[in-house]
Amino acid sequence: MIPLDYFTLDLRSPLVYARDAKMRPFEYSRDSGETVHSFTVFPEQAYTIEPSEEHYIGAPEWIGRSTGTEAAGPLAEIPGGLYFFSQTRMVLDRDDFIRMAIEVQKEALWQKKSLGTRLYLRYLYEGGGPVTQVFREIIR
């Protein structure tokens, strides 16, 4: 696994996206703009230090693109709130994303953070290259 830095992110305003049913999970290119995939971690995997990669998440509940200034169609969001967060400067496929999300979970549990089951994968192009970010909700 690639080395990761972990942060508690206090997202003050929601990040809003236009749902896009045509987008394929775990695919990203610079032309895609900013995209987000929303998942629920299966409850039996969400609070253990050794979750199963094969049974960690199902299909995305929704996939969306950054809305820019004008949104068309149904919207979805990463709500404002506290998140345990990490990122890497590459595009991760499904398997690598799950491994990264599990590492985020392990670190959060090690730090005694109370996690919810909501998990977000965010792809964007920043600083001259692609970035993959993982957001895991923290329950207060």
Residue pairs with C-beta under 8 A, 6 or more apart in sequence:
1 99
1 100
1 103
2 88
2 90
2 100
4 86
4 88
4 100
4 103
4 104
4 107
5 86
6 84
6 85
6 86
6 104
6 107
6 108
6 111
7 84
7 85
7 86
8 82
8 83
8 84
8 85
8 113
8 138
9 82
9 83
9 84
9 85
9 135
10 81
10 82
11 78
11 79
11 80
11 81
11 82
11 83
11 135
12 80
13 80
14 77
14 78
14 79
14 80
15 36
15 77
15 78
15 122
16 67
16 71
16 75
16 76
16 77
17 34
17 35
17 36
17 64
17 65
17 66
17 67
17 75
17 76
17 77
17 78
18 64
18 65
18 66
18 67
18 71
18 72
18 73
18 74
18 75
18 76
19 62
19 63
19 64
19 73
19 74
19 75
19 76
20 35
20 63
20 64
20 65
21 63
23 32
23 35
23 63
23 65
25 37
25 59
25 60
25 63
25 94
26 37
26 92
26 93
26 94
26 97
26 121
28 35
28 91
28 123
28 130
30 125
30 130
32 65
32 123
33 65
33 66
33 124
33 125
34 65
34 66
34 122
34 123
34 124
34 125
35 63
35 64
35 65
35 66
35 122
35 123
35 124
36 63
36 64
36 76
36 78
36 120
36 121
36 122
36 123
37 60
37 62
37 63
37 120
37 121
37 122
38 60
38 61
38 62
38 63
38 64
38 76
38 78
38 118
38 119
38 120
39 57
39 58
39 60
39 61
39 118
39 119
39 120
39 121
40 57
40 58
40 61
40 117
40 118
40 119
41 51
41 56
41 57
41 101
41 105
41 117
41 118
41 119
41 136
42 55
42 56
42 57
42 58
42 117
43 117
44 55
45 51
45 52
45 55
45 56
46 105
46 115
46 116
46 117
47 109
47 115
49 106
49 109
49 110
51 102
51 105
53 95
53 98
53 99
53 102
56 98
56 101
56 102
57 98
57 101
57 119
60 121
62 76
64 75
64 76
67 75
78 120
78 122
78 135
81 137
81 138
82 137
82 138
82 140
83 120
83 135
83 136
83 137
83 138
84 104
84 107
84 108
84 113
84 115
84 135
84 136
84 138
85 104
85 133
85 134
85 135
85 136
86 100
86 103
86 104
86 107
86 133
86 134
87 131
87 132
87 133
87 134
88 100
88 131
88 132
89 127
89 129
89 130
89 131
90 129
90 130
90 131
90 132
91 123
91 130
91 132
92 100
92 132
97 121
97 132
97 134
100 132
100 134
101 119
101 121
101 134
101 136
104 134
104 136
105 115
105 136
108 115
108 136
108 138
109 115
113 138
114 138
114 139
114 140
115 136
115 137
115 138
115 139
116 136
116 137
116 138
116 139
117 137
118 136
118 137
119 134
119 135
119 136
119 137
120 133
120 134
120 135
120 136
121 132
121 133
121 134
122 132
122 133
122 134
122 135
123 130
123 131
123 132
123 133
124 130
124 131
124 133
125 131
